[in-house]
Structure formats: C-alpha cells, structure tokens
Amino acid sequence: MRQLPEADRDAISIAQDPQFPRWLEQITATGGCSHPVHLSGSTTTLDGKTGEILHHYDTRNEPGERLLVRCRNRRATICPACSRLHAGDTFHLVRAGLLGGKNVPETVCHRPRLFVTLTAPSFGSVHRAGELCRPRRDGGTCEHGRLLGCGALHAPDTQVVGQPLCADCYDYTAHVLWHAHAAKLWDRFVIDVRRRLASSVGLVQSHFAQHARLSFARVAEYQKRAAVHVHAIVRLDGPAGFDDEPPAWGTAELLSDAVRASAGRVLVHTPCSPAVGELALRWGTQVDARPLHANSDGPDDDAVAAYVAKYVTKGASETGAGIDHLLSTWHDIDKAPVSEHVRSLMRTCWRLGGLPEYETLRLRAWAHTLGYRGHILTKSRAYSTTYAALRAERAHHMGHTNMPDAVTERHWRYVGSGHTPGAALIAAGIAEDVGQNRAAALESLRAGGDAV
C-alpha cells in the first residue's frame, strides 16, 4: 500500500487530537496565516476601582499551551492571508486621504490633489516591450562589441525585457547608489515642493507651514529593469492638515507646476569615494502629475487606492527584482533565483557595501532589495489615519478592547513560529476559503451598487 505524504499524515494526526476544535479556532482566527507567531502567557483584566478579576486568560488551557497570532507579513509570497489584510488596511488608509472617512472629513476630496509618478533615471539601455525594442538604422556597436539597438518586438512577459543591451555598459554602481538614496531624494523633493509653492505666491519659505501643509502617501514599485519608481497621492491642506482647508491660492495647477519643477531640480550627492567619486543623483525625466478631481472623468479615487494597496503586498521576488530574505554571504547571491541583471546588482551592493565610505548605507544588509532601504509605503502624519488606528478599530469591532475603568496585566513570551507540514496544509485551506469568501462578498457588494 502506498504511504501517504508526510503532510497528509501530519494533518490526520492533528485532526485526531482531542483539542483539534480549539486549535482550528485559533488557525481560523489568524485567517489561515502561513507563519503564525506562537506565544505563551496570560492576560488578567481587573476592575480598576475594586481590584476584582473581571477576566483571566491563560495559554495553559490551549493546545500545546500556546496561542497563535498573525505574522502580519505584508508580502503575498510569504503569507497570502496576512498580505490580504494588510492590503485592505492600506486601501482604507489611502482612500480616507482621498475621499474622507476614518476621522478624515469628506471635504478632502475637493482639495488640490495629484496622483504623481516619479521614476528612476536611465542607467543604461535595456530591452523594452510593447513596441519595436530599440531600432537603429546604423547597426552600430558599443565599445564591447555588442549591438546598440534591438529591432525585436518583445512580449511583456519575455525574460529579456528589462535586461541591459550590454551589461558591461550598464552603470550598476549608479543604480545601486540611487536606490540607497531614493528615500532621501523623496524627502528633498517634498521640501522643494513646499518651497516652490511658497515662492510662487510671495511667501517667505520658512512661513509656508503657517499657511498650508503638503500631505502625501507614496508607494515604491520595482520596474522591469529592477529600478524603483514612486507612485504618490499628494494633497494640499491648511496648516492643521486634513481638518483644515487650504488657502485660496492653493490650486491643483499650482501644485502640479511645483511638483514637476521640483522633480527636475532636486538632487542628492553620494559620499565621496576614492573608488567611485561623488555622484549627483536625480529623478528620471519621466514625471507624471495627474490631478484628481471630485465627480469628474479623471482617475477614480477608489481605483487609485486599490492600485496603491496592490503594490504594498508585492515583494521584490514577485517582481523579479530581488528576493524577500536577507543575503548572508557572497555565495548566497549565486544561489538566488534571479536574472543575471539582478544578480549583478546584488553583487554591486555587496562590493560597495565593503567600502568604509558607504558603511552607513548598509548595502550588504539591503543587497536582497538591490540597495533600496526605504519602506514600501510611507505617508505624512496628516495625510489620513494610521495602521495602528485601523487595527484598533478592528479589535474594537471584534470585541477585543478593554472595559472602562479596567486595568489589564499582560505577561507574554515568544515560544516559536510557523506550522508543521500538516498544520500548513490545513491553514492554506482556511486561507483559501477566506479569500474566496471575501471575493464573493466584494462581488455581491459591487452588484448591489450597480443595482442602485
């Protein structure tokens, strides 16, 4: 008789355990998390006035004497269940800054708002999709003897798309250092937009905060050439943020002009290196700043929020631009399941990371993301709500908040993480069911909206 696979045998063993129903409740509560955190401990809720015990929970009565909680990893390649939850939170966070809600007034939808895209500059010619790649009539070659053009018509999913025409001509050093300074370049961009807005209406630049506030939420996305570009919602508010109307001079046209001018003007200098020199890093020449108008034929606000939320759950490995775990040694780069172009970027990170002048950039620690070390999503404080507030709201909805005048004592410790093969099989099934139920509910909601 053929023996069952290990995962199936383990799943059967788990199902036969007397505490299986409670274990299944825990897995269901995590939404089928792929890599749950195991905690051991207790929580005691006391009446703050009398000291009476109102509620006591202890993991000694749980299966394995532990409680399983979500890993909260945003990457769909690592935990589909938690990434769906993170994408939902991101959608509501971004949407609140566009249309209001979550303690943000609905009037924000009538303020000057832009959907901005900033790209990385060119570091060398790469193969393109959707049109004749790089047609050249002269048929010339570079100094390394490779053709300077390519007349092929590449499909978007062709492996060669995004790869350099000549890897020896490609500026891998500039690519990596641009990634390492991308967050600083964004900061300089925001500061310069504020200054340009102030100057355009005759304000002293240092007084801008007394008249208006620039609010934003941005997400980073890897392109086919493994370079990050930025999508951002930029909104002009009054000095107090979303609770305050912008000044009369604040218009979408004025904001758009400032964004385009600042994108072409700001730069960041790299540390001076005996091996590399000093590089001046800028945004790419492709800049898009589309106004978001309420009740118009422009980009739909919900679609913009969904677009941003989609990219938050994507890791570097899903786009082919890196991997989702740290590299410990140079030899790990050789084993990484990536293209030779991405591997060259990783190696460049490792080599530059060994130079003392780049020590603060921690390029080896971020070699798996090709030197990019910024958060995938960042927002200004006054753009909208926060992830913490959304999680607290969800906990309140599920009845996990404390009672008034209560004092809670918590004693917890970490005891492990992950699943056995059989548990992973069961959790994956639960996660799939949750995903299908959410998709069905969303489809029903859309159908109801169409019917109204």
C-alpha positions as CSV (number, residue, x, y, z in Angstrom):
1,M,0.0,0.0,0.0
2,R,1.3,3.4,-1.0
3,Q,2.2,5.5,2.1
4,L,0.6,8.9,2.5
5,P,2.7,12.0,2.1
6,E,4.1,13.4,5.4
7,A,1.9,16.5,5.3
8,D,-1.3,14.3,4.9
9,R,-0.2,12.0,7.8
10,D,0.5,15.0,10.0
11,A,-2.8,16.6,9.1
12,I,-4.7,13.4,10.1
13,S,-2.8,13.3,13.3
14,I,-3.7,16.9,14.2
15,A,-7.4,16.2,13.3
16,Q,-7.5,13.2,15.7
17,D,-6.2,15.3,18.6
18,P,-9.0,15.9,21.3
19,Q,-8.1,19.6,21.2
20,F,-8.3,19.9,17.4
21,P,-11.6,22.0,17.5
22,R,-9.9,24.7,19.6
23,W,-6.7,24.5,17.5
24,L,-8.9,25.0,14.4
25,E,-10.5,28.1,16.1
26,Q,-7.0,29.6,16.6
27,I,-6.0,29.0,12.9
28,T,-9.3,30.4,11.7
29,A,-8.8,33.5,13.9
30,T,-5.5,34.1,12.1
31,G,-7.2,33.9,8.8
32,G,-5.0,30.9,7.9
33,C,-1.7,32.7,8.5
34,S,1.2,30.9,6.8
35,H,3.7,31.6,9.5
36,P,1.9,32.4,12.8
37,V,3.8,33.5,15.9
38,H,3.5,31.2,19.0
39,L,3.0,33.0,22.3
40,S,2.8,31.7,25.9
41,G,1.4,33.6,28.8
42,S,-1.6,35.2,30.3
43,T,-3.8,38.3,30.5
44,T,-5.8,39.4,33.5
45,T,-8.3,42.2,33.5
46,L,-9.1,43.8,36.8
47,D,-11.6,46.3,38.0
48,G,-9.6,49.5,38.4
49,K,-11.6,50.5,41.5
50,T,-12.2,47.3,43.4
51,G,-9.4,45.1,42.2
52,E,-11.9,42.4,41.3
53,I,-10.8,40.0,38.5
54,L,-13.1,40.6,35.5
55,H,-11.5,38.3,33.1
56,H,-8.5,35.9,33.0
57,Y,-7.0,34.2,30.0
58,D,-4.1,31.7,30.2
59,T,-2.5,29.6,27.4
60,R,-2.1,26.6,29.8
61,N,-5.5,25.6,28.6
62,E,-4.7,25.9,24.9
63,P,-3.4,23.2,22.5
64,G,0.3,23.0,23.1
65,E,-0.1,25.6,25.8
66,R,0.3,28.4,23.3
67,L,-1.7,31.0,21.4
68,L,-1.2,31.5,17.7
69,V,-1.3,35.1,16.3
70,R,-0.8,36.5,12.8
71,C,2.7,37.1,11.5
72,R,1.4,40.3,9.8
73,N,3.8,40.0,6.9
74,R,2.7,42.3,4.0
75,R,4.3,40.1,1.3
76,A,1.8,37.9,-0.6
77,T,4.7,35.5,-1.5
78,I,5.3,34.8,2.2
79,C,1.8,35.0,3.8
80,P,-1.2,35.4,1.5
81,A,-3.6,35.6,4.4
82,C,-1.8,38.5,6.2
83,S,-1.0,40.3,2.9
84,R,-4.7,40.4,2.1
85,L,-5.4,42.0,5.5
86,H,-2.5,44.5,5.0
87,A,-3.8,45.4,1.5
88,G,-7.2,46.0,2.9
89,D,-5.8,48.3,5.6
90,T,-3.7,50.1,3.0
91,F,-6.7,50.6,0.8
92,H,-8.7,52.2,3.6
93,L,-5.7,54.3,4.7
94,V,-5.2,55.7,1.2
95,R,-8.9,56.0,0.4
96,A,-9.5,58.0,3.6
97,G,-7.0,60.6,2.4
98,L,-8.8,60.8,-0.9
99,L,-12.5,60.7,0.0
100,G,-12.6,61.1,3.8
101,G,-13.7,58.6,6.4
102,K,-11.8,57.2,9.4
103,N,-12.0,60.6,11.2
104,V,-10.9,62.4,8.0
105,P,-13.5,64.9,6.7
106,E,-15.1,64.2,3.3
107,T,-14.1,67.7,2.2
108,V,-10.6,66.4,1.4
109,C,-11.9,65.2,-2.0
110,H,-12.4,68.8,-3.1
111,R,-8.9,69.9,-2.3
112,P,-5.9,70.1,-4.7
113,R,-4.9,66.5,-5.2
114,L,-2.4,64.9,-7.6
115,F,-1.5,61.3,-8.5
116,V,2.2,61.6,-9.0
117,T,4.7,59.1,-10.6
118,L,8.4,59.7,-10.3
119,T,10.9,57.4,-12.0
120,A,14.5,56.4,-11.7
121,P,16.9,57.9,-14.3
122,S,18.5,55.7,-17.0
123,F,21.5,53.7,-16.0
124,G,21.9,52.2,-19.5
125,S,19.8,50.9,-22.4
126,V,17.5,47.9,-21.6
127,H,15.2,45.8,-23.7
128,R,11.6,47.2,-23.9
129,A,8.2,45.5,-24.5
130,G,5.1,46.7,-26.4
131,E,6.9,48.2,-29.4
132,L,10.0,47.7,-31.5
133,C,12.6,47.4,-28.8
134,R,15.4,49.8,-29.7
135,P,15.5,50.1,-33.5
136,R,18.7,51.6,-35.0
137,R,19.4,52.1,-38.7
138,D,23.2,52.4,-38.4
139,G,23.6,48.9,-36.8
140,G,26.4,50.3,-34.6
141,T,28.0,48.5,-31.7
142,C,29.2,49.7,-28.3
143,E,32.9,49.6,-27.2
144,H,32.3,46.0,-26.0
145,G,31.3,44.9,-29.5
146,R,27.5,44.5,-28.7
147,L,24.7,45.9,-30.8
148,L,23.5,49.3,-29.7
149,G,20.0,48.5,-30.9
150,C,17.4,45.8,-31.0
151,G,14.6,45.6,-33.5
152,A,12.7,42.8,-32.0
153,L,9.1,43.0,-30.7
154,H,9.1,41.6,-27.2
155,A,6.1,40.4,-25.3
156,P,5.7,41.9,-21.8
157,D,6.5,38.6,-20.1
158,T,9.6,37.9,-22.2
159,Q,12.6,37.2,-20.0
160,V,14.8,39.6,-21.8
161,V,12.6,42.7,-21.1
162,G,14.3,45.0,-18.6
163,Q,17.7,43.4,-19.2
164,P,20.6,45.6,-20.4
165,L,21.6,45.5,-24.1
166,C,25.2,45.5,-22.8
167,A,25.8,44.6,-19.2
168,D,29.3,46.0,-19.4
169,C,28.0,49.4,-20.4
170,Y,25.3,49.4,-17.7
171,D,26.0,51.7,-14.7
172,Y,25.3,49.2,-11.9
173,T,27.1,51.4,-9.3
174,A,24.8,54.4,-10.0
175,H,21.8,52.1,-10.0
176,V,22.6,50.8,-6.5
177,L,23.6,54.1,-5.1
178,W,20.4,55.7,-6.5
179,H,18.4,53.0,-4.7
180,A,20.2,53.7,-1.4
181,H,19.4,57.4,-1.6
182,A,15.9,57.2,-3.1
183,A,14.3,57.9,0.3
184,K,16.5,61.0,0.8
185,L,15.7,62.1,-2.7
186,W,12.0,61.9,-1.9
187,D,12.5,64.0,1.3
188,R,14.4,66.6,-0.7
189,F,11.6,66.6,-3.3
190,V,8.8,67.2,-0.7
191,I,10.8,70.1,0.9
192,D,11.4,71.7,-2.5
193,V,7.7,71.5,-3.5
194,R,6.9,73.4,-0.3
195,R,9.5,76.0,-1.1
196,R,8.3,76.4,-4.6
197,L,4.7,76.8,-3.5
198,A,5.7,79.4,-1.0
199,S,7.8,81.4,-3.6
200,S,5.1,81.2,-6.3
201,V,2.6,83.1,-4.0
202,G,5.2,85.5,-2.5
203,L,5.5,83.8,0.9
204,V,8.7,83.6,2.9
205,Q,9.6,79.9,2.5
206,S,10.0,79.4,6.3
207,H,6.5,80.6,6.8
208,F,4.8,78.1,4.5
209,A,3.7,75.9,7.4
210,Q,1.7,78.8,8.8
211,H,-0.4,78.9,5.6
212,A,-0.6,75.3,4.2
213,R,0.5,71.8,4.6
214,L,1.6,69.2,2.0
215,S,0.2,65.8,2.8
216,F,1.1,62.6,0.9
217,A,1.1,58.8,0.7
218,R,3.6,57.1,-1.5
219,V,4.3,53.6,-2.6
220,A,7.5,52.2,-4.2
221,E,7.3,49.8,-7.1
222,Y,10.1,47.9,-8.9
223,Q,10.1,48.2,-12.7
224,K,11.1,45.5,-15.1
225,R,14.6,47.0,-15.2
226,A,14.8,46.4,-11.4
227,A,14.7,50.1,-10.7
228,V,12.3,51.6,-8.2
229,H,9.8,54.3,-9.1
230,V,7.3,56.0,-6.9
231,H,3.6,56.5,-7.1
232,A,2.2,59.1,-4.7
233,I,-1.0,60.9,-3.8
234,V,-0.1,64.5,-3.0
235,R,-2.7,66.8,-1.4
236,L,-2.6,70.4,-0.3
237,D,-4.3,71.2,3.1
238,G,-4.5,74.0,5.5
239,P,-1.9,74.3,8.3
240,A,-3.7,71.8,10.6
241,G,-3.8,69.1,7.9
242,F,-6.9,67.2,6.9
243,D,-9.0,69.2,9.3
244,D,-8.1,72.5,7.8
245,E,-9.0,73.9,4.3
246,P,-6.1,75.1,2.1
247,P,-5.6,78.8,1.4
248,A,-7.4,80.4,-1.5
249,W,-4.3,80.5,-3.6
250,G,-3.9,76.7,-3.4
251,T,-4.9,75.1,-6.7
252,A,-4.2,71.8,-8.4
253,E,-2.4,73.7,-11.3
254,L,-0.1,75.5,-8.9
255,L,0.6,72.2,-7.1
256,S,1.3,70.4,-10.4
257,D,3.7,73.1,-11.5
258,A,5.6,72.9,-8.2
259,V,5.8,69.1,-8.4
260,R,7.1,69.0,-12.0
261,A,9.6,71.7,-11.3
262,S,10.9,70.1,-8.1
263,A,11.2,66.7,-9.7
264,G,13.5,68.1,-12.3
265,R,15.5,70.2,-9.9
266,V,16.3,68.3,-6.7
267,L,19.4,66.2,-6.3
268,V,21.3,64.2,-3.7
269,H,25.1,63.8,-3.6
270,T,26.6,60.5,-2.6
271,P,29.5,60.2,-0.2
272,C,32.8,61.0,-1.9
273,S,34.6,57.7,-2.6
274,P,38.2,57.1,-3.9
275,A,36.9,54.2,-5.9
276,V,33.7,55.8,-7.3
277,G,33.9,59.5,-6.8
278,E,30.9,61.6,-6.0
279,L,27.6,61.1,-7.9
280,A,24.8,63.6,-8.2
281,L,21.5,61.6,-8.1
282,R,18.3,62.9,-9.6
283,W,14.8,61.7,-10.5
284,G,14.3,60.4,-14.0
285,T,13.0,62.6,-16.8
286,Q,9.6,60.8,-17.0
287,V,7.4,62.6,-14.5
288,D,3.6,62.3,-14.3
289,A,1.3,64.5,-12.2
290,R,-2.4,63.9,-12.9
291,P,-5.0,66.0,-11.0
292,L,-7.6,64.0,-9.1
293,H,-10.9,65.9,-9.5
294,A,-14.0,65.0,-7.4
295,N,-17.0,64.0,-9.6
296,S,-15.2,64.1,-12.9
297,D,-13.9,61.9,-15.6
298,G,-10.4,61.8,-14.2
299,P,-8.8,58.8,-12.4
300,D,-11.2,57.1,-10.0
301,D,-10.3,57.6,-6.3
302,D,-11.2,54.0,-5.4
303,A,-9.1,52.7,-8.3
304,V,-6.1,54.8,-7.2
305,A,-6.4,53.5,-3.6
306,A,-6.7,49.9,-4.9
307,Y,-3.7,50.4,-7.2
308,V,-1.5,51.6,-4.2
309,A,-2.8,48.7,-2.0
310,K,-1.9,46.2,-4.7
311,Y,1.7,47.2,-4.8
312,V,2.1,47.2,-1.0
313,T,1.7,43.4,-0.9
314,K,4.3,42.7,-3.6
315,G,7.8,41.7,-2.5
316,A,11.0,42.1,-4.5
317,S,10.9,38.4,-5.5
318,E,7.4,38.7,-7.0
319,T,8.5,41.4,-9.5
320,G,11.8,39.5,-10.2
321,A,13.8,42.4,-8.8
322,G,15.4,40.8,-5.8
323,I,14.4,38.3,-3.1
324,D,12.4,38.6,0.1
325,H,15.1,37.4,2.5
326,L,18.5,38.7,3.6
327,L,21.7,37.6,2.0
328,S,24.3,36.4,4.5
329,T,27.3,35.8,2.2
330,W,28.6,36.5,-1.3
331,H,27.9,32.9,-2.2
332,D,24.2,33.4,-1.4
333,I,24.0,35.7,-4.4
334,D,25.0,32.9,-6.7
335,K,22.2,30.7,-5.4
336,A,19.5,33.4,-5.6
337,P,16.7,32.6,-8.2
338,V,17.1,35.9,-10.1
339,S,18.1,37.1,-13.5
340,E,21.8,37.8,-14.2
341,H,21.0,41.5,-14.3
342,V,19.5,41.4,-10.8
343,R,22.4,39.2,-9.6
344,S,24.9,41.9,-10.9
345,L,23.0,44.5,-8.9
346,M,23.3,42.3,-5.8
347,R,27.0,41.8,-6.3
348,T,27.5,45.5,-6.7
349,C,25.7,46.1,-3.4
350,W,28.0,43.6,-1.8
351,R,31.2,45.1,-3.2
352,L,30.2,48.7,-2.4
353,G,29.0,47.7,1.0
354,G,32.5,46.7,1.9
355,L,33.8,50.2,1.3
356,P,34.1,52.3,4.5
357,E,32.6,55.5,2.9
358,Y,29.4,53.6,2.2
359,E,29.1,51.9,5.6
360,T,26.1,54.0,6.7
361,L,24.2,52.9,3.7
362,R,24.2,49.2,4.9
363,L,24.3,48.0,1.3
364,R,25.1,44.4,2.2
365,A,22.1,44.2,4.5
366,W,19.9,45.5,1.7
367,A,21.5,43.6,-1.1
368,H,18.4,41.4,-1.4
369,T,16.4,44.6,-2.4
370,L,19.2,45.9,-4.6
371,G,20.2,48.6,-2.1
372,Y,16.7,50.1,-1.7
373,R,16.1,50.5,2.0
374,G,13.0,52.7,2.2
375,H,9.6,51.5,3.3
376,I,7.3,50.3,0.6
377,L,4.6,52.6,1.8
378,T,5.2,55.9,3.6
379,K,2.8,58.8,4.4
380,S,2.9,62.2,6.0
381,R,1.4,62.3,9.5
382,A,-1.6,64.4,8.5
383,Y,-2.5,62.5,5.3
384,S,-5.1,60.3,6.9
385,T,-5.5,57.6,9.6
386,T,-2.8,55.1,10.6
387,Y,-2.3,51.3,10.5
388,A,-2.4,51.3,14.3
389,A,-5.8,53.1,14.3
390,L,-7.2,50.7,11.8
391,R,-6.1,47.7,13.8
392,A,-7.5,49.2,17.0
393,E,-10.8,49.7,15.2
394,R,-10.9,46.1,14.0
395,A,-10.1,44.9,17.5
396,H,-12.9,47.0,18.9
397,H,-15.3,45.6,16.2
398,M,-14.3,42.1,17.3
399,G,-14.8,42.9,21.0
400,H,-11.1,42.8,21.9
401,T,-10.9,46.1,23.7
402,N,-10.8,46.7,27.4
403,M,-13.8,47.8,29.5
404,P,-13.9,51.3,31.1
405,D,-12.0,51.7,34.4
406,A,-10.4,48.3,33.8
407,V,-6.7,47.5,34.4
408,T,-5.1,44.8,32.2
409,E,-2.0,42.9,33.3
410,R,-0.2,41.0,30.5
411,H,2.6,38.5,30.7
412,W,3.7,37.0,27.4
413,R,6.7,35.4,25.8
414,Y,7.7,34.2,22.4
415,V,7.9,30.4,22.1
416,G,8.1,29.7,18.4
417,S,6.6,30.3,15.0
418,G,5.4,28.6,11.8
419,H,3.5,25.4,11.1
420,T,4.2,21.7,10.9
421,P,3.6,20.2,7.4
422,G,0.1,19.1,8.2
423,A,-0.8,22.3,10.0
424,A,0.4,24.3,7.0
425,L,-1.9,22.2,4.8
426,I,-4.9,23.0,6.9
427,A,-4.0,26.7,7.3
428,A,-3.7,27.0,3.5
429,G,-7.2,25.6,3.0
430,I,-8.6,28.1,5.6
431,A,-6.8,31.0,3.9
432,E,-8.2,29.9,0.5
433,D,-11.7,29.8,1.9
434,V,-11.3,33.2,3.5
435,G,-10.0,34.7,0.2
436,Q,-12.9,33.2,-1.8
437,N,-15.5,34.4,0.8
438,R,-14.0,37.9,0.6
439,A,-14.1,37.9,-3.2
440,A,-17.7,36.7,-3.2
441,A,-18.7,39.4,-0.7
442,L,-16.9,42.1,-2.8
443,E,-18.6,40.9,-5.9
444,S,-22.0,40.9,-4.2
445,L,-21.3,44.5,-2.9
446,R,-20.4,45.6,-6.4
447,A,-23.5,44.0,-7.9
448,G,-25.7,45.7,-5.2
449,G,-24.1,49.1,-6.0
450,D,-24.8,48.6,-9.8
451,A,-28.4,47.8,-9.0
452,V,-28.9,51.0,-7.0
